[in-house]
Amino acid sequence: MPKGGKKGGHKGRMRTYTSPEEIDAQMKAEKERKKLEQEELEGEGAAQNDTAEEKLPQSGSDDSDDEDPSRRRAGVEGLIEIENPNRVAQKSKKVTQIEVEEPRQLSRREREELEKQKAKERYMKMHLAGKTDQAKADLARLAIIRKQREEAARKKEEEKKAKEAAAAAATRGVKSLSLK
């Protein structure tokens, strides 16, 4: 959209359009500016590398953001040196510095969750051994059910024998009548 908006702009001014030549010139100027900045940064980086090589080889272990001169500072931070006692600089640890053997401290939730799982496992072991109140009640209920089933099976067996005896007696009676 041209400068000035849809209706022609403020107080009757004419719309102004950017010509393609102006756009090309602006883009070339932007590319040149970026190229110069890159060259300056590379030049500074090479100078810093030369000075870093002159230092002791152990000096690389104490890197921090506060001491880095090439770090860009935004806003007022670049103009004024501020010493904030509450700010903690993030220091990265090397793999050799990390202690893997040290046991990790558990959070309260993790610790409570582990305790809950262990308590549940203990309860299940005691339950299976029949030492808990619930297990004792279950075993008593099972014993009662077994007794009832045995009695029912015994009664069924007796009824079956009684039917067989009655059927046998009936067949004997029919045979004795048919023989006469």
Disulfide bonds with the S-S distance in Angstrom:
none
